[in-house]
Amino acid sequence: MEWCQVRRNPERRQALIDAAIEVLAREGARGLTFRAVDAEAAVPPGTASNYFANRDDLFTQVGGRIYERLLPDEATIARGREGVQDETRYAELMHELVDRVSAFNSGYLALLELRLESTRRPELRAVLTKRIREDIDANIGYHAASGLPGDPTSVVLLYLTLNWLIVERLTLPDIFTEQEIHDLVDAAVRRSLNA
């Protein structure tokens, strides 16, 4: 009976998934074991295996959770809707996005690991495809409702450009200085809107 109660503890499940994100970012897909997750979450050995049917289930759960943690909070969304919706506002929003995503570096690095792993795990690929497509569609919808300049293609071009800039910032941080990153975000916004 106690085992069933443990499995239903959503806070524990979330803590295990968050621990798995850290393990995945640090150790890679091969290092993501139930034992490693238990150690990272500081729970008794065997706990993760009570919450996840197998590693595929764990990978899939992590894939969903990363995006929950990458989303902006309500205050950030509200600030984005204030003031004149012009190119300057667009650039401010993109700077906020790059900084927010980069600040959750373990999450983004884990997401890169998951993307690679998804080439071998169809269920994970389905989860990531669905979640990332939803994110792109939500960004396009937000953009359409915001009155910001540009069109859906601008949104997608910025999505692709800024994702790779974040990869560079997190994996090879000495390629671009912070000022260069700032200038590149401004240039990406300007050029995507004027293309």
Backbone as ProteinMPNN parsed JSONL, in Angstrom:
{"seq_chain_A": "MEWCQVRRNPERRQALIDAAIEVLAREGARGLTFRAVDAEAAVPPGTASNYFANRDDLFTQVGGRIYERLLPDEATIARGREGVQDETRYAELMHELVDRVSAFNSGYLALLELRLESTRRPELRAVLTKRIREDIDANIGYHAASGLPGDPTSVVLLYLTLNWLIVERLTLPDIFTEQEIHDLVDAAVRRSLNA", "coords_chain_A": {"N_chain_A": [[0.825, -1.2, 0.0], [1.912, 1.278, 0.779], [3.785, 1.642, -1.244], [2.197, 2.305, -3.499], [1.233, 4.772, -2.688], [3.586, 6.267, -2.701], [4.249, 6.258, -5.426], [2.273, 7.913, -6.382], [2.87, 10.423, -5.543], [3.08, 13.536, -6.595], [4.901, 15.645, -6.232], [7.281, 14.387, -5.526], [7.726, 12.916, -7.874], [8.117, 15.024, -9.687], [10.437, 16.156, -8.579], [12.219, 14.059, -9.018], [12.244, 13.999, -11.812], [13.303, 16.543, -12.316], [15.808, 16.141, -11.172], [16.725, 14.222, -12.944], [17.026, 15.781, -15.232], [19.262, 17.319, -14.522], [21.196, 15.283, -14.278], [21.22, 14.28, -16.894], [22.134, 16.517, -18.339], [24.69, 16.785, -17.274], [25.914, 14.204, -17.423], [25.12, 13.037, -19.785], [23.153, 11.016, -22.103], [23.8, 8.315, -21.71], [24.568, 8.266, -19.097], [22.258, 8.592, -17.711], [20.704, 7.014, -15.458], [18.566, 5.082, -13.294], [19.734, 4.838, -10.789], [21.559, 6.983, -10.802], [19.776, 9.127, -10.919], [18.387, 8.801, -8.507], [20.493, 9.327, -6.724], [21.126, 12.008, -7.4], [18.731, 13.26, -6.706], [18.759, 12.83, -4.047], [17.413, 10.702, -2.74], [16.225, 7.535, -1.415], [17.874, 4.586, -2.697], [16.423, 3.002, -5.515], [14.105, 4.438, -5.64], [13.469, 5.998, -7.985], [12.912, 3.979, -9.81], [10.454, 3.168, -8.943], [8.784, 5.113, -9.875], [8.993, 5.358, -12.613], [8.484, 3.441, -15.489], [10.512, 2.452, -17.105], [13.67, 3.291, -18.703], [12.978, 4.576, -21.078], [10.501, 5.694, -20.442], [11.335, 7.493, -18.479], [13.013, 9.211, -20.023], [11.048, 10.294, -21.719], [9.355, 11.614, -19.88], [11.147, 13.54, -18.913], [11.558, 14.989, -21.265], [9.094, 16.306, -21.564], [9.016, 17.865, -19.235], [11.189, 19.674, -19.324], [10.428, 21.699, -21.096], [8.298, 22.835, -19.69], [9.688, 24.118, -17.678], [11.151, 25.968, -19.119], [9.402, 27.88, -19.995], [8.237, 31.297, -19.985], [7.394, 33.249, -17.06], [4.215, 34.535, -15.817], [4.476, 37.275, -15.228], [6.585, 38.083, -16.861], [5.472, 37.642, -19.376], [3.382, 39.493, -19.263], [4.832, 41.921, -19.089], [5.944, 41.901, -21.619], [3.829, 42.607, -23.202], [3.401, 45.232, -22.764], [3.665, 48.712, -23.627], [4.93, 50.159, -26.73], [4.66, 48.14, -29.558], [7.079, 47.443, -31.3], [10.037, 47.188, -33.4], [12.112, 47.544, -31.555], [10.913, 46.681, -29.15], [10.508, 44.034, -29.876], [13.161, 43.146, -30.094], [13.917, 43.433, -27.39], [12.294, 41.467, -26.221], [13.409, 39.188, -27.394], [15.99, 39.265, -26.375], [15.393, 38.84, -23.68], [14.389, 36.241, -23.864], [16.642, 34.741, -24.817], [18.391, 35.136, -22.65], [16.874, 34.038, -20.523], [16.53, 31.33, -21.296], [19.214, 30.569, -21.536], [19.968, 30.844, -18.887], [18.893, 28.623, -17.675], [20.76, 26.54, -18.046], [21.392, 23.8, -17.659], [18.998, 22.585, -18.315], [18.703, 23.247, -21.022], [20.972, 22.026, -22.12], [20.377, 19.39, -21.455], [18.142, 19.097, -23.055], [19.334, 19.152, -25.571], [20.718, 16.732, -25.453], [18.509, 15.03, -25.298], [17.363, 15.473, -27.791], [19.251, 14.281, -29.476], [19.079, 11.67, -28.511], [16.486, 11.103, -29.226], [16.596, 10.332, -31.835], [16.909, 7.665, -31.727], [14.881, 6.713, -30.192], [11.667, 6.298, -30.7], [9.272, 7.019, -29.24], [10.143, 9.101, -27.596], [10.953, 10.881, -29.571], [8.431, 11.48, -30.653], [7.217, 12.807, -28.47], [8.944, 15.053, -28.15], [8.717, 16.227, -30.694], [5.99, 16.918, -30.745], [5.862, 18.649, -28.515], [7.738, 20.686, -29.143], [6.708, 21.622, -31.551], [4.274, 22.617, -30.595], [5.285, 24.704, -29.046], [6.461, 26.351, -30.998], [4.149, 27.002, -32.483], [2.705, 28.326, -30.463], [4.35, 30.541, -30.062], [4.114, 31.769, -32.561], [1.367, 32.327, -32.484], [1.275, 34.07, -30.233], [2.794, 36.14, -31.263], [1.193, 36.988, -33.453], [-1.031, 37.989, -32.087], [0.084, 40.041, -30.661], [0.76, 42.359, -32.051], [3.284, 42.939, -32.824], [5.911, 43.74, -35.171], [6.534, 42.005, -38.312], [6.141, 38.569, -39.49], [4.738, 35.185, -39.455], [6.897, 33.7, -40.545], [9.094, 35.245, -39.807], [9.087, 34.788, -37.057], [9.693, 32.036, -36.966], [12.223, 32.024, -38.201], [13.68, 33.518, -36.328], [13.415, 31.813, -34.137], [14.923, 29.576, -35.024], [17.459, 30.766, -35.455], [18.12, 31.93, -32.932], [18.089, 29.713, -31.27], [20.382, 28.318, -32.1], [22.318, 30.2, -31.453], [22.094, 30.168, -28.674], [22.97, 27.557, -28.203], [25.676, 27.837, -28.94], [26.462, 29.711, -26.99], [26.175, 28.221, -24.622], [27.651, 25.848, -24.992], [30.127, 26.428, -26.169], [31.338, 28.811, -24.832], [33.28, 30.781, -25.221], [33.338, 31.664, -27.808], [31.729, 33.873, -28.623], [31.549, 37.117, -27.233], [29.675, 38.551, -24.492], [28.742, 41.031, -25.326], [28.881, 40.734, -28.104], [26.964, 38.706, -28.42], [24.687, 40.102, -27.609], [24.61, 42.065, -29.66], [24.279, 40.387, -31.867], [21.733, 39.283, -31.4], [20.16, 41.596, -31.681], [20.726, 42.149, -34.403], [19.712, 39.832, -35.601], [16.958, 40.089, -35.107], [16.428, 42.512, -36.453], [17.155, 41.871, -39.121], [15.504, 39.678, -39.692], [13.039, 40.839, -39.663], [13.193, 42.641, -41.731], [13.596, 41.168, -43.967]], "CA_chain_A": [[0.0, 0.0, 0.0], [2.786, 2.44, 0.837], [4.405, 1.799, -2.561], [1.238, 3.013, -4.345], [1.186, 6.166, -2.257], [4.816, 6.91, -3.149], [4.134, 6.451, -6.882], [1.305, 8.963, -6.676], [3.343, 11.672, -4.986], [3.506, 14.326, -7.749], [6.084, 16.458, -5.906], [8.448, 13.502, -5.615], [7.93, 12.641, -9.302], [8.707, 16.217, -10.29], [11.813, 16.266, -8.086], [13.006, 13.039, -9.721], [12.413, 14.445, -13.197], [14.257, 17.648, -12.27], [17.123, 15.526, -10.937], [17.108, 13.57, -14.199], [17.502, 16.84, -16.126], [20.63, 17.641, -14.121], [22.05, 14.139, -14.635], [21.304, 14.236, -18.35], [22.992, 17.619, -18.773], [26.059, 16.569, -16.8], [26.471, 12.889, -17.758], [24.665, 12.582, -21.092], [22.104, 9.996, -22.117], [24.291, 7.046, -21.144], [24.67, 8.396, -17.647], [20.937, 8.74, -17.102], [20.243, 5.747, -14.887], [17.75, 5.271, -12.098], [20.647, 5.028, -9.657], [22.084, 8.352, -10.857], [18.671, 10.029, -10.59], [18.18, 8.684, -7.056], [21.593, 10.029, -6.049], [20.973, 13.443, -7.641], [17.557, 13.724, -5.962], [18.997, 12.524, -2.638], [16.342, 9.817, -2.263], [16.724, 6.171, -1.247], [18.038, 3.795, -3.923], [15.225, 2.304, -5.963], [12.947, 5.333, -5.688], [13.129, 6.349, -9.373], [12.316, 2.819, -10.486], [9.055, 3.098, -8.525], [8.038, 6.171, -10.541], [9.128, 5.281, -14.069], [8.434, 2.042, -15.91], [11.809, 2.11, -17.688], [14.409, 4.489, -19.102], [12.207, 5.294, -22.102], [9.508, 6.486, -19.715], [12.067, 8.592, -17.85], [13.379, 10.153, -21.082], [9.833, 10.954, -22.177], [8.933, 12.544, -18.827], [12.109, 14.647, -18.905], [11.291, 15.797, -22.448], [7.964, 17.186, -21.297], [9.289, 18.766, -18.107], [12.127, 20.74, -19.678], [9.694, 22.813, -21.687], [7.554, 23.513, -18.629], [10.603, 24.99, -16.947], [11.674, 26.998, -20.009], [8.373, 28.882, -20.284], [8.303, 32.525, -19.176], [6.325, 33.37, -16.07], [3.148, 35.465, -16.197], [4.963, 38.655, -15.145], [7.39, 38.324, -18.06], [4.528, 37.74, -20.487], [2.676, 40.778, -19.122], [5.772, 42.99, -19.459], [6.113, 41.859, -23.067], [2.651, 43.199, -23.851], [3.345, 46.656, -22.432], [4.377, 49.66, -24.475], [4.845, 50.119, -28.189], [5.067, 46.844, -30.094], [7.873, 47.736, -32.486], [11.27, 46.411, -33.529], [12.852, 47.642, -30.291], [10.244, 45.771, -28.207], [10.786, 42.683, -30.352], [14.533, 42.838, -29.687], [13.906, 43.252, -25.933], [11.718, 40.144, -25.948], [14.358, 38.154, -27.806], [17.074, 39.279, -25.377], [14.871, 38.171, -22.488], [14.299, 34.813, -24.164], [17.999, 34.17, -24.853], [18.922, 35.137, -21.287], [16.096, 33.095, -19.702], [16.864, 29.957, -21.688], [20.618, 30.344, -21.182], [20.073, 30.728, -17.431], [18.56, 27.23, -17.352], [21.713, 25.861, -18.922], [21.294, 22.342, -17.572], [17.802, 22.194, -19.056], [18.936, 23.331, -22.462], [21.925, 20.974, -22.467], [19.63, 18.132, -21.398], [17.301, 19.059, -24.245], [20.19, 18.741, -26.692], [20.92, 15.286, -25.291], [17.247, 14.379, -25.646], [17.193, 15.531, -29.25], [20.092, 13.222, -30.045], [18.518, 10.384, -28.095], [15.211, 10.895, -29.92], [16.832, 9.667, -33.12], [16.899, 6.226, -31.45], [13.712, 6.391, -29.36], [10.494, 6.885, -31.368], [8.328, 7.656, -28.306], [10.75, 10.374, -27.21], [10.866, 11.755, -30.747], [7.041, 11.939, -30.741], [6.998, 13.793, -27.399], [9.678, 16.281, -28.462], [8.119, 16.832, -31.888], [4.722, 17.525, -30.332], [6.109, 19.763, -27.582], [8.438, 21.77, -29.826], [5.748, 22.189, -32.503], [3.353, 23.431, -29.794], [6.014, 25.899, -28.652], [6.556, 27.208, -32.184], [2.801, 27.513, -32.76], [2.365, 29.298, -29.419], [5.104, 31.765, -30.351], [3.476, 32.399, -33.715], [0.102, 32.875, -31.997], [1.567, 35.232, -29.393], [3.252, 37.195, -32.164], [0.046, 37.492, -34.219], [-1.914, 38.735, -31.184], [0.812, 41.114, -29.978], [0.933, 43.565, -32.846], [4.692, 43.121, -33.155], [6.157, 43.674, -36.611], [6.975, 40.716, -38.833], [5.118, 37.581, -39.805], [5.105, 33.872, -38.904], [8.23, 33.284, -40.989], [10.047, 35.96, -38.942], [9.111, 34.08, -35.781], [10.413, 30.771, -37.149], [13.635, 32.335, -38.455], [14.289, 33.886, -35.047], [13.485, 30.576, -33.353], [16.072, 28.785, -35.493], [18.696, 31.527, -35.247], [18.436, 32.113, -31.516], [18.413, 28.406, -30.705], [21.791, 27.995, -32.328], [23.111, 31.149, -30.664], [22.096, 29.644, -27.303], [23.874, 26.394, -28.216], [27.049, 28.363, -28.908], [26.689, 30.365, -25.702], [26.27, 27.238, -23.543], [28.618, 24.773, -25.219], [31.434, 27.027, -26.476], [31.068, 30.182, -24.386], [34.316, 31.754, -25.564], [33.245, 32.064, -29.213], [31.187, 35.224, -28.681], [31.455, 37.839, -25.969], [28.298, 38.92, -24.175], [28.368, 42.158, -26.194], [28.619, 40.186, -29.438], [25.681, 38.017, -28.353], [23.678, 41.166, -27.595], [24.547, 42.654, -30.997], [23.742, 39.376, -32.787], [20.284, 39.212, -31.2], [19.6, 42.787, -32.342], [20.846, 41.967, -35.843], [18.79, 38.78, -36.022], [15.612, 40.68, -35.124], [16.356, 43.515, -37.524], [17.202, 41.242, -40.446], [14.334, 38.809, -39.921], [11.882, 41.714, -39.922], [13.383, 43.376, -42.976], [13.897, 40.253, -45.072]], "C_chain_A": [[0.869, 1.264, 0.0], [3.43, 2.709, -0.512], [3.492, 2.591, -3.493], [1.168, 4.486, -3.963], [2.427, 6.912, -2.73], [4.718, 7.225, -4.634], [3.22, 7.619, -7.228], [1.726, 10.33, -6.129], [3.873, 12.551, -6.128], [4.736, 15.196, -7.475], [7.353, 15.624, -6.008], [8.761, 13.203, -7.076], [8.618, 13.83, -9.976], [10.152, 16.397, -9.844], [12.724, 15.25, -8.779], [13.253, 13.446, -11.173], [13.409, 15.602, -13.256], [15.673, 17.139, -12.013], [17.627, 14.861, -12.211], [17.614, 14.59, -15.215], [18.954, 17.172, -15.813], [21.603, 16.524, -14.505], [22.268, 14.107, -16.145], [22.235, 15.322, -18.881], [24.455, 17.359, -18.427], [26.688, 15.299, -17.359], [26.102, 12.398, -19.155], [23.657, 11.452, -20.958], [22.568, 8.687, -21.494], [24.392, 7.083, -19.628], [23.337, 8.509, -16.933], [20.411, 7.368, -16.687], [19.36, 6.06, -13.688], [18.626, 5.534, -10.889], [21.182, 6.456, -9.623], [21.005, 9.368, -10.483], [18.398, 9.993, -9.088], [19.25, 9.473, -6.296], [21.442, 11.549, -6.194], [19.817, 14.022, -6.829], [17.689, 13.492, -4.46], [17.82, 11.75, -2.029], [16.909, 8.41, -2.13], [16.875, 5.442, -2.589], [16.752, 3.03, -4.251], [14.004, 3.193, -6.092], [12.534, 5.623, -7.129], [12.471, 5.185, -10.092], [10.872, 2.596, -10.064], [8.177, 4.103, -9.264], [8.023, 6.059, -12.056], [9.244, 3.823, -14.473], [9.783, 1.562, -16.435], [12.509, 3.409, -18.097], [13.669, 5.278, -20.174], [11.171, 6.2, -21.45], [10.182, 7.694, -19.068], [12.459, 9.642, -18.891], [12.164, 10.962, -21.528], [9.347, 11.98, -21.162], [9.849, 13.765, -18.767], [11.841, 15.575, -20.089], [10.124, 16.749, -22.261], [8.282, 18.244, -20.255], [10.213, 19.93, -18.486], [11.372, 21.942, -20.226], [8.83, 23.54, -20.675], [8.451, 24.521, -17.923], [11.18, 26.11, -17.812], [10.671, 28.119, -20.287], [8.557, 30.135, -19.421], [7.171, 32.54, -18.163], [5.327, 34.443, -16.526], [3.618, 36.924, -16.178], [5.784, 39.013, -16.385], [6.487, 38.484, -19.278], [3.802, 39.083, -20.449], [3.574, 41.941, -19.517], [5.948, 43.056, -20.971], [4.974, 42.501, -23.829], [2.533, 44.694, -23.603], [4.081, 47.48, -23.481], [4.151, 49.435, -25.957], [5.405, 48.789, -28.685], [5.814, 47.061, -31.419], [9.132, 46.874, -32.501], [12.08, 46.425, -32.239], [12.256, 46.701, -29.244], [10.546, 44.323, -28.581], [12.191, 42.254, -29.913], [14.62, 42.622, -28.171], [13.371, 41.87, -25.562], [12.699, 39.025, -26.304], [15.57, 38.103, -26.874], [16.629, 38.558, -24.11], [14.831, 36.665, -22.695], [15.674, 34.151, -24.139], [18.571, 34.097, -23.446], [18.203, 34.124, -20.399], [16.468, 31.649, -20.024], [18.303, 29.634, -21.314], [20.803, 30.175, -19.684], [19.721, 29.331, -16.943], [19.452, 26.331, -18.215], [21.627, 24.34, -18.841], [20.079, 21.835, -18.338], [18.032, 22.204, -20.552], [19.93, 22.261, -22.916], [21.254, 19.602, -22.426], [18.73, 17.992, -22.617], [18.109, 18.663, -25.476], [20.47, 17.239, -26.639], [19.66, 14.516, -25.701], [17.011, 14.384, -27.149], [18.029, 14.446, -29.927], [19.513, 11.843, -29.734], [17.221, 10.078, -28.843], [15.395, 10.267, -31.291], [16.815, 8.151, -32.964], [15.67, 5.778, -30.675], [12.464, 7.055, -29.95], [9.506, 7.568, -30.424], [8.851, 9.021, -27.853], [10.672, 11.354, -28.375], [9.444, 12.311, -30.875], [6.749, 13.012, -29.696], [7.685, 15.112, -27.732], [9.078, 16.985, -29.674], [6.84, 17.555, -31.52], [4.976, 18.773, -29.487], [6.761, 20.946, -28.284], [7.513, 22.425, -30.854], [4.739, 23.076, -31.772], [4.01, 24.749, -29.394], [6.126, 26.87, -29.83], [5.196, 27.82, -32.495], [2.366, 28.552, -31.73], [3.096, 30.617, -29.651], [4.515, 32.507, -31.541], [2.154, 33.04, -33.293], [0.3, 34.119, -31.144], [1.949, 36.413, -30.289], [2.077, 37.818, -32.918], [-0.855, 38.369, -33.345], [-1.236, 39.98, -30.605], [0.88, 42.423, -30.738], [2.388, 43.859, -33.163], [4.881, 43.062, -34.674], [6.611, 42.268, -37.023], [5.807, 39.769, -39.037], [5.534, 36.23, -39.226], [6.492, 33.38, -39.329], [9.309, 33.978, -40.167], [10.211, 35.235, -37.614], [9.933, 32.798, -35.902], [11.893, 31.022, -37.406], [14.355, 32.728, -37.163], [14.417, 32.672, -34.137], [14.734, 29.767, -33.744], [17.401, 29.482, -35.189], [19.085, 31.582, -33.772], [18.714, 30.789, -30.821], [19.88, 28.075, -30.914], [22.703, 28.959, -31.574], [23.194, 30.683, -29.206], [23.004, 28.422, -27.2], [25.323, 26.864, -28.132], [27.38, 28.951, -27.535], [26.925, 29.337, -24.591], [27.363, 26.202, -23.748], [30.02, 25.289, -25.514], [31.384, 28.513, -26.118], [32.124, 31.215, -24.751], [34.275, 32.188, -27.021], [32.783, 33.51, -29.336], [31.188, 35.842, -27.295], [29.983, 38.141, -25.707], [27.839, 40.095, -25.036], [28.078, 41.668, -27.603], [27.274, 39.45, -29.477], [24.538, 39.037, -28.386], [23.492, 41.741, -29.0], [23.96, 41.668, -32.013], [22.233, 39.211, -32.628], [19.613, 40.398, -31.881], [19.611, 42.622, -33.857], [19.874, 40.907, -36.356], [17.363, 39.299, -36.099], [15.475, 41.613, -36.309], [16.283, 42.832, -38.896], [16.015, 40.338, -40.706], [13.1, 39.645, -40.225], [11.99, 42.422, -41.268], [13.659, 42.468, -44.177], [12.791, 40.291, -46.101]], "O_chain_A": [[0.57, 2.217, -0.72], [3.609, 3.866, -0.894], [3.969, 3.469, -4.211], [1.055, 5.349, -4.834], [2.331, 8.075, -3.123], [5.062, 8.327, -5.06], [3.389, 8.246, -8.273], [0.976, 11.297, -6.259], [4.996, 12.341, -6.588], [5.525, 15.455, -8.384], [8.374, 16.091, -6.512], [9.923, 13.23, -7.479], [9.573, 13.663, -10.734], [11.006, 16.755, -10.656], [13.874, 15.558, -9.09], [14.351, 13.256, -11.696], [14.262, 15.643, -14.143], [16.632, 17.66, -12.582], [18.817, 14.926, -12.522], [18.534, 14.296, -15.979], [19.78, 17.294, -16.718], [22.7, 16.79, -14.997], [23.394, 13.924, -16.607], [23.037, 15.066, -19.779], [25.35, 17.681, -19.209], [27.862, 15.302, -17.731], [26.703, 11.448, -19.657], [23.349, 10.995, -19.857], [21.789, 8.02, -20.815], [24.31, 6.05, -18.963], [23.282, 8.52, -15.703], [19.764, 6.666, -17.465], [19.401, 7.162, -13.139], [18.291, 6.371, -10.05], [21.256, 7.072, -8.559], [21.289, 10.357, -9.808], [18.199, 11.037, -8.468], [18.946, 10.195, -5.346], [21.61, 12.287, -5.223], [19.909, 15.14, -6.322], [16.827, 13.911, -3.688], [17.31, 12.093, -0.963], [17.971, 8.122, -2.681], [16.087, 5.664, -3.508], [16.091, 2.488, -3.366], [12.971, 2.756, -6.601], [11.354, 5.503, -7.46], [11.565, 5.388, -10.9], [10.133, 1.899, -10.759], [6.954, 3.961, -9.278], [7.136, 6.607, -12.711], [10.004, 3.061, -13.877], [10.156, 0.406, -16.236], [11.989, 4.5, -17.858], [13.72, 6.508, -20.185], [10.99, 7.345, -21.867], [9.643, 8.8, -19.111], [12.26, 10.836, -18.666], [12.251, 12.179, -21.694], [8.969, 13.091, -21.534], [9.381, 14.891, -18.59], [11.889, 16.797, -19.947], [10.161, 17.879, -22.747], [7.86, 19.394, -20.382], [10.027, 21.049, -18.008], [11.657, 23.079, -19.851], [8.644, 24.752, -20.789], [8.029, 25.635, -17.611], [11.654, 27.111, -17.274], [11.052, 29.188, -20.763], [8.98, 30.045, -18.268], [6.125, 31.927, -18.374], [5.57, 35.161, -17.495], [3.202, 37.719, -17.022], [5.683, 40.128, -16.896], [6.713, 39.36, -20.113], [3.629, 39.731, -21.481], [3.127, 42.857, -20.208], [6.086, 44.14, -21.537], [5.141, 42.898, -24.982], [1.66, 45.351, -24.169], [5.004, 46.996, -24.135], [3.308, 48.64, -26.373], [6.489, 48.369, -28.279], [5.257, 46.885, -32.503], [9.267, 45.944, -31.706], [12.675, 45.41, -31.874], [12.987, 46.008, -28.536], [10.807, 43.49, -27.714], [12.384, 41.142, -29.424], [15.324, 41.72, -27.719], [13.925, 41.189, -24.699], [12.798, 38.03, -25.585], [16.113, 37.029, -26.614], [17.379, 37.769, -23.536], [15.197, 35.9, -21.803], [15.848, 33.11, -23.505], [19.18, 33.09, -23.084], [18.842, 33.427, -19.611], [16.692, 30.845, -19.12], [18.584, 28.54, -20.825], [21.694, 29.444, -19.249], [20.208, 28.903, -15.897], [18.98, 25.498, -18.989], [21.774, 23.661, -19.858], [20.132, 20.766, -18.945], [17.613, 21.292, -21.265], [19.753, 21.657, -23.974], [21.533, 18.749, -23.268], [18.571, 16.895, -23.153], [17.621, 17.922, -26.329], [20.457, 16.563, -27.667], [19.74, 13.483, -26.365], [16.516, 13.406, -27.709], [17.559, 13.775, -30.846], [19.469, 10.966, -30.597], [16.897, 8.911, -29.066], [14.444, 9.724, -31.853], [16.716, 7.428, -33.955], [15.443, 4.578, -30.52], [12.229, 8.242, -29.725], [8.951, 8.608, -30.779], [8.086, 9.979, -27.743], [10.358, 12.528, -28.18], [9.272, 13.492, -31.175], [6.105, 14.016, -30.0], [7.076, 16.175, -27.61], [8.946, 18.209, -29.678], [6.629, 18.692, -31.942], [4.377, 19.823, -29.719], [6.378, 22.092, -28.045], [7.531, 23.645, -31.014], [4.386, 24.151, -32.256], [3.36, 25.795, -29.403], [5.909, 28.071, -29.672], [5.098, 29.022, -32.742], [1.731, 29.547, -32.081], [2.523, 31.689, -29.458], [4.427, 33.735, -31.531], [1.851, 34.164, -33.695], [-0.415, 35.108, -31.305], [1.483, 37.535, -30.091], [1.979, 39.042, -33.01], [-1.381, 39.379, -33.814], [-1.917, 40.878, -30.11], [1.039, 43.485, -30.135], [2.7, 44.916, -33.713], [4.105, 42.414, -35.377], [7.016, 41.458, -36.188], [4.65, 40.112, -38.793], [6.574, 36.136, -38.574], [7.179, 32.716, -38.554], [10.333, 33.37, -39.857], [11.322, 35.085, -37.107], [10.77, 32.508, -35.047], [12.737, 30.299, -36.878], [15.494, 32.324, -36.93], [15.421, 32.521, -33.441], [15.498, 29.335, -32.88], [18.348, 28.851, -34.721], [20.23, 31.315, -33.41], [19.499, 30.746, -29.873], [20.547, 27.601, -29.994], [23.766, 28.553, -31.103], [24.247, 30.792, -28.578], [23.728, 28.269, -26.216], [26.104, 26.34, -27.338], [28.458, 28.708, -26.992], [27.769, 29.546, -23.72], [27.947, 25.723, -22.775], [31.002, 24.647, -25.142], [31.386, 29.369, -27.003], [31.884, 32.413, -24.602], [35.098, 33.003, -27.438], [33.383, 34.29, -30.075], [30.87, 35.182, -26.306], [29.147, 38.001, -26.599], [26.676, 40.151, -25.434], [27.129, 42.132, -28.235], [26.533, 39.56, -30.454], [23.551, 38.855, -29.1], [22.366, 41.888, -29.474], [23.227, 42.07, -32.916], [21.527, 39.019, -33.617], [18.613, 40.232, -32.579], [18.619, 42.921, -34.523], [19.281, 41.067, -37.422], [16.637, 38.988, -37.043], [14.519, 41.518, -37.079], [15.443, 43.181, -39.726], [15.56, 40.241, -41.845], [12.216, 39.209, -40.962], [10.973, 42.762, -41.873], [13.925, 42.953, -45.277], [12.861, 39.588, -47.109]]}, "name": "protein", "num_of_chains": 1, "seq": "MEWCQVRRNPERRQALIDAAIEVLAREGARGLTFRAVDAEAAVPPGTASNYFANRDDLFTQVGGRIYERLLPDEATIARGREGVQDETRYAELMHELVDRVSAFNSGYLALLELRLESTRRPELRAVLTKRIREDIDANIGYHAASGLPGDPTSVVLLYLTLNWLIVERLTLPDIFTEQEIHDLVDAAVRRSLNA"}
